[in-house]
Amino acid sequence: MVRIHEVYEGELHTICRHEASGAEVATDAPIDNQGRGESFSPTDLVATALGSCMLTIMGIEARKQGWALEGAEVSVEKHMTASPPRRIDALVLRFVMPSGLPRESRPVLEQIAHTCPVCRSIHPDIRVDVSFTWPD
């Protein structure tokens, strides 16, 4: 079990503290939803969690196989619905993979990204579009 303690500071800001490590994340409502956009919005954290989880689960497999995944990058775009109620409509992930990975790692890493816990937890109404760019 993981516990995260969150405090509403007012003005649509929260501070979220991971109790085990003490790490903190601030949130703010986005500009298009009455906020100032001074930090991650809660839905930004969903998008961030997906990219981070996919990289992490690929990293677990890469470590198991002895593949060097360091330098892998992902860009995540979050698209919100145009009409109420507000919700995430789509998450677009573009991976740029590092050189030096063996060719046989490609289908394994691409497939394993889709098995991450966050991806499996996203509602099926949210479109998830994932692509990989490999060197060469």
N, C-alpha and C positions, 0 to 999 in steps of 0.2 A: 504494500500500500504506500502511496505517495500522498503527502499532504501539501497543499499550496494555500497559503493564507493571503487573502486579498482585502485591500482597504480602499474604499471610495474616498478620494480626497476632495471631491467637489469639482465643479467645472468640467465634468465628464472625464476626469482622470482617475485611474486606479494605479495602485502599486501592488504587484503580485510577488510574493516571496516564497521561494522553494524552501520549505522548512529544513530538509536534510542538508542542503549545501549553503543556504543563506543567500543564494543568487536572487537578484531582483530584476523584474521586467516592469516597465511602466506602460500603461496604455492610455490612449486618448481617442475620443470619437473623431472620425475623419471629417474633413472640411465639408463634404457633401452630406453629412448627417449631424450638423449643428456643432461639431467640434472644431478644434484648431489644428488637428493633424500633426501634433507635436511629437507623436510617438506611434508605435504600432497600434492599430485598432484591434479589437478582439478578433474580427474576421481576418485581419492581416496575420494574426498568430496562427490561425487555422492553416492558411496558405504556407506560412513559414514552417509549421510543424510537418506538413506533408513533404516539402522538399528536404528538410533535415532528416526526417524519418527514412525517406528513400535512400539518401546518401548513407545513413547509418547502417541500414540493413544490407546495402551493397558492401559497405566496409566490413561488416561481419563476415560475409561470404568471401570477400577478397582476402581477408586475413586468414581465414580457414584454408584457402587455396594457395596462399603464398603470393598473391598478386598485389602489386603496388597501386593502390587507388588514390594516393595522395595527389592533390591538384585537381581532382574531379570537381566540377562546378555545376550548379543548377541555378537557372533564373526562373522565378515563379511569377506569373501574372495572375492576379485575382480579378475576376469580372463579377460585378454585382448585378442583380436583376434591375431592370429599368423601372418597373412598377412595384408598388407595395404588394405584399409585405417584403421588406428588404431581406435578402438572403444572398448567399454566394450562388452565382449561376454557373461559373466555370473556373477551373484552375488549369492554367497552361504552364507546363514545366518543360524547359529546354535544357537538357544536360549537355555539357561539353566534357568529354572524357579525355583523360591524360594519355600521352603516348607511353609505349612500353608494355601495355597490357596484351596478353596473348589473344589471338583471334578467337579462340574457343571461349574466352571469358565474356565476349559480347552478348550472345543470347542468354547466358546465365545471369549476368548482371541486369540486363534489361528486364528479364522475367521476374527476378527477385525483387526489383524495385516495386513492382505492383503487389507484392505480398506483404509490404510493411503494415504494421498495425494501424497507422493513421489512414492509409489508403483503404484498408478494409473497414474502417469506421466511418468513412464519408458516405453521406446519404446518396443513394443512386440517382437522385434528381440533379446532383451536381456533376456536370461534365468534367472529366479529367482527361486532358490531352497531354500526352508525354512523348517527347522525341529525344533522340540521342544523336550527337555528332561525335564521330570517332575520327582520330587523326588518320589521314591517308585516305 
